[in-house]
């Protein structure tokens, strides 16, 4: 599998997992991915080089996790 195919596959897995977390958050009333972070993570996911992003843990207000292709990914653009 080439790098581009792997990136697309990881991105799709990330989207599916985030949708699951959003649904889980609504059903359980536990903000694993708080609504306030939805737009932020959606924007971060569009940054070139970011292949996976989410709120880890049992309440997403404390951290954001990013998986990038290299260490030179820049989030200088306001998100």
N, C-alpha and C positions, 0 to 999 in steps of 0.2 A: 504494500500500500504506500503510495507516495505521500509526501508531506501535505500537499493540498487536500487530498482525500481524507487524511487523518484529521486535519484541522476541521474540515466540514463535519466529519463524523462526531468529533468531540463537541463542536458547537451545537449540533442537534441533540446530543445526549444532555448537554448543559441546559438547553431550552426545555426539554422534557422533564428533567429533574426539578428545575425551578418551578414549572407549572405544578408538579406534584407538591412541592413545598408550599406554594401559594394556596392550593386547595386544602392541604393538611392544616395550614395556619387558620384558614376560615372555619374548617370543621371543628378543630380543637380549641379555637380561640387563643392559641399560643402563637405569637408572631415570630415564627421561625424565619420567614422572609417578610419583614414588616412592609406594609403598603408604601410607606415613605421611601423604601429602598428600591421598589420595583423600577421606577423610571431611571434612577441612578444606575442600577445594574444593567438595564436595557441599553443605556448610552455607553457604559463601559464596554459592554460586549461588542459594540461596533468599532472599537478602537483596533486598528491594525496590529496584529500580534497577540491580542487577547483571545484565548480559545476557550476559557472556562472561568466563570465568576459566580459567586454565590455568597450568602450569609451563612457561615458555619455555626454550629452549636445549637442550643435549644432555644435561643432567643437572639435574633439577629441584630440587636442594637449595638453590639460591642465590636464587631469586626466584619470585614469583607475579604473574601479569599479570591485571588486571581491566579490563573495559570496562564503564563505567557510563553511565546516561542523563544524569546531571547530577553536579555536584561536591558535592552535599549528601548523598551516600550515606554512611550511618553504619554502622560495624561495631562499635558499642559493645557489642552483645549478645555474650556469650562464645560462641565457636564451637568 
